[in-house]
Amino acid sequence: MSPLKPQRADARRNRDQLIGTARTVFAEVGTRAPLDEIARRARIGNATLYRHFPTRDDLIVAVYAEEVAELCEVPEAGDPLDGLFGWLEAFVRHVTEKGDLARSLEPSARRSGLHEQWHAAMSETVGRLAERAQRAGVLRADVDPMDLLQVAAGMAAAEPARVRRMLHMVRRGVGTARPDQ
């Protein structure tokens, strides 16, 4: 099927059902889960699964790409600093819970390109949120959004109970002086 050709509604539903089921199964047992199990749980035939996702990597890419897209869909309403640090907390959770998904792809030029694409999406999101907070005067002008992203990525190795405290410490260090911080 040509990538430009629109899918029929039933084909889109099947694809979405397979991705949703794969997310659940991968979270339960990892990316080495039998693809036949994913098809069975989705109540969709194996041939349909392989028509949409000829390889395991194709399915992993679809699942992870959806995860990244959801992470990067951030409403820009409310307090800009709350928005930035709420997103950083979600990013830490994402790296902690979903990082193995991206790393499970077979090494290839395709994987490298996808990792760059996903990193660019996350970098753009943190940059946009940081710029909004800087324009509002609640984030110091000298803060580099990529530094925040790196610090948050490092927090993914920490115990979950510590992450919120660490983010709060970073927030106090990079925010402008406000009595409620």
Backbone torsions as a table, in degrees:
resi	resn	phi	psi	omega
1	MET	NA	134.0	178.2
2	SER	-67.6	137.3	-179.9
3	PRO	-64.5	-18.8	-179.8
4	LEU	-87.1	-17.2	-179.2
5	LYS	-75.3	126.4	179.7
6	PRO	-66.0	143.9	179.0
7	GLN	-81.7	150.1	172.4
8	ARG	-65.6	157.9	-178.5
9	ALA	-59.3	-41.7	-179.3
10	ASP	-67.6	-34.9	177.9
11	ALA	-67.3	-40.4	176.3
12	ARG	-63.1	-43.6	178.4
13	ARG	-60.8	-44.3	179.2
14	ASN	-61.4	-45.5	179.9
15	ARG	-61.5	-46.6	179.4
16	ASP	-62.9	-39.8	178.8
17	GLN	-64.8	-41.1	178.5
18	LEU	-64.8	-42.4	179.5
19	ILE	-64.8	-45.7	179.7
20	GLY	-61.5	-43.2	178.8
21	THR	-67.6	-40.8	178.8
22	ALA	-62.0	-39.0	177.3
23	ARG	-57.0	-46.4	-178.7
24	THR	-65.0	-48.4	-177.8
25	VAL	-66.0	-43.3	178.4
26	PHE	-61.4	-38.7	178.8
27	ALA	-66.7	-33.6	-178.7
28	GLU	-77.7	-47.2	-171.3
29	VAL	-126.3	-1.0	178.9
30	GLY	96.8	172.1	-173.9
31	THR	-77.1	-6.6	176.6
32	ARG	-88.3	5.6	178.7
33	ALA	-55.6	143.0	178.2
34	PRO	-60.3	130.2	179.4
35	LEU	-63.6	-31.7	176.6
36	ASP	-61.2	-34.3	177.8
37	GLU	-66.3	-38.9	178.1
38	ILE	-63.9	-45.9	178.8
39	ALA	-61.5	-43.3	-179.5
40	ARG	-61.2	-48.5	-179.2
41	ARG	-65.5	-31.8	178.4
42	ALA	-78.1	-10.1	-177.2
43	ARG	59.8	43.8	179.9
44	ILE	-132.9	140.8	-177.6
45	GLY	-63.6	151.9	179.0
46	ASN	-57.5	-39.8	-178.0
47	ALA	-62.2	-36.7	178.4
48	THR	-67.2	-41.9	177.6
49	LEU	-57.9	-49.8	-176.4
50	TYR	-71.6	-23.5	175.5
51	ARG	-68.8	-40.2	178.8
52	HIS	-78.6	-38.1	-173.9
53	PHE	-134.1	87.0	-176.0
54	PRO	-59.8	-26.9	179.7
55	THR	-130.0	161.3	175.8
56	ARG	-56.8	-43.8	179.7
57	ASP	-58.4	-37.9	178.9
58	ASP	-61.0	-39.9	179.0
59	LEU	-70.7	-42.8	178.2
60	ILE	-60.7	-43.5	178.9
61	VAL	-59.5	-45.2	-179.1
62	ALA	-62.7	-43.0	-179.8
63	VAL	-65.8	-49.5	-176.3
64	TYR	-67.9	-38.0	178.2
65	ALA	-60.6	-38.9	176.9
66	GLU	-65.8	-39.9	178.0
67	GLU	-61.2	-44.9	-179.5
68	VAL	-66.4	-42.8	179.3
69	ALA	-59.9	-43.0	178.9
70	GLU	-64.5	-41.1	178.9
71	LEU	-61.1	-38.6	-174.2
72	CYS	-86.6	-5.1	175.2
73	GLU	-83.8	94.1	-174.1
74	VAL	-120.9	122.0	174.9
75	PRO	-70.3	142.2	-178.8
76	GLU	-103.9	53.0	178.3
77	ALA	-116.2	160.7	177.5
78	GLY	82.9	-167.7	-178.3
79	ASP	-64.1	123.9	-177.4
80	PRO	-60.4	-38.0	-179.5
81	LEU	-71.4	-38.2	174.3
82	ASP	-60.9	-42.4	179.3
83	GLY	-62.1	-45.2	179.9
84	LEU	-62.5	-49.4	-176.1
85	PHE	-76.5	-25.0	171.2
86	GLY	-65.5	-40.9	178.3
87	TRP	-67.8	-40.7	178.4
88	LEU	-61.2	-38.7	177.1
89	GLU	-63.9	-42.7	177.0
90	ALA	-64.1	-37.1	178.0
91	PHE	-63.3	-43.8	178.3
92	VAL	-60.4	-44.5	178.1
93	ARG	-60.8	-41.7	179.3
94	HIS	-60.3	-48.9	-179.5
95	VAL	-62.4	-41.4	-179.5
96	THR	-64.6	-47.1	-172.7
97	GLU	-89.7	-28.6	-171.5
98	LYS	-116.2	-5.9	-177.6
99	GLY	-58.6	-38.3	179.3
100	ASP	-64.0	-29.7	179.1
101	LEU	-61.0	-49.6	179.9
102	ALA	-67.3	-38.3	-178.7
103	ARG	-72.9	-14.2	-178.0
104	SER	-79.9	-10.4	177.8
105	LEU	-64.9	143.7	178.2
106	GLU	-63.5	135.8	179.0
107	PRO	-57.3	130.1	179.3
108	SER	-170.0	170.4	175.2
109	ALA	-64.3	-35.4	177.7
110	ARG	-60.4	-46.6	180.0
111	ARG	-60.1	-44.5	179.4
112	SER	-59.6	-43.4	179.3
113	GLY	-65.0	-40.1	178.6
114	LEU	-66.3	-43.7	178.6
115	HIS	-58.9	-42.0	177.8
116	GLU	-62.4	-43.5	179.7
117	GLN	-62.2	-45.8	-179.0
118	TRP	-67.3	-40.8	178.0
119	HIS	-63.4	-40.5	179.0
120	ALA	-62.4	-40.4	179.1
121	ALA	-63.7	-43.3	179.8
122	MET	-69.3	-38.5	178.4
123	SER	-64.1	-41.7	178.8
124	GLU	-63.2	-40.6	-178.7
125	THR	-65.1	-50.3	-179.6
126	VAL	-64.5	-35.2	178.1
127	GLY	-63.9	-44.0	179.7
128	ARG	-64.4	-43.2	179.9
129	LEU	-67.2	-40.3	179.2
130	ALA	-66.8	-42.3	179.1
131	GLU	-61.3	-40.7	178.2
132	ARG	-61.6	-43.6	179.5
133	ALA	-67.1	-36.8	177.9
134	GLN	-68.0	-41.5	177.7
135	ARG	-62.1	-34.1	179.3
136	ALA	-78.7	-7.5	178.7
137	GLY	78.4	18.8	-179.1
138	VAL	-108.1	-2.4	176.3
139	LEU	-128.3	130.7	-178.7
140	ARG	-53.8	142.5	-177.1
141	ALA	-66.8	-24.6	-177.1
142	ASP	-87.5	4.6	-179.7
143	VAL	-79.8	126.1	176.2
144	ASP	-91.9	121.1	-179.0
145	PRO	-55.7	-32.3	179.8
146	MET	-67.4	-30.0	174.8
147	ASP	-65.1	-41.5	178.0
148	LEU	-62.5	-40.5	179.6
149	LEU	-64.5	-42.7	178.9
150	GLN	-64.5	-43.9	179.0
151	VAL	-61.1	-45.4	-179.8
152	ALA	-63.3	-40.8	178.3
153	ALA	-60.5	-39.5	177.6
154	GLY	-65.2	-29.6	179.6
155	MET	-68.3	-19.1	-178.7
156	ALA	-61.7	-21.6	178.9
157	ALA	-83.7	-9.5	-176.6
158	ALA	-83.1	162.0	173.7
159	GLU	-62.3	138.1	-177.9
160	PRO	-53.0	-35.6	-179.1
161	ALA	-65.0	-25.5	-179.1
162	ARG	-84.4	-23.9	-173.9
163	VAL	-58.2	-48.7	-177.8
164	ARG	-61.2	-41.5	178.6
165	ARG	-64.5	-42.5	180.0
166	MET	-65.1	-41.7	177.2
167	LEU	-62.4	-38.3	178.0
168	HIS	-63.4	-41.2	178.1
169	MET	-63.0	-43.6	179.0
170	VAL	-63.7	-43.2	179.6
171	ARG	-57.6	-44.7	179.2
172	ARG	-64.4	-32.4	-178.7
173	GLY	-76.8	-29.1	-175.2
174	VAL	-107.2	-12.5	179.9
175	GLY	-78.6	158.6	174.2
176	THR	-79.0	158.6	-176.2
177	ALA	-64.6	119.0	174.2
178	ARG	-139.8	142.6	-176.8
179	PRO	-61.4	-28.2	-176.2
180	ASP	-88.9	4.8	-178.3
181	GLN	-87.6	NA	NA
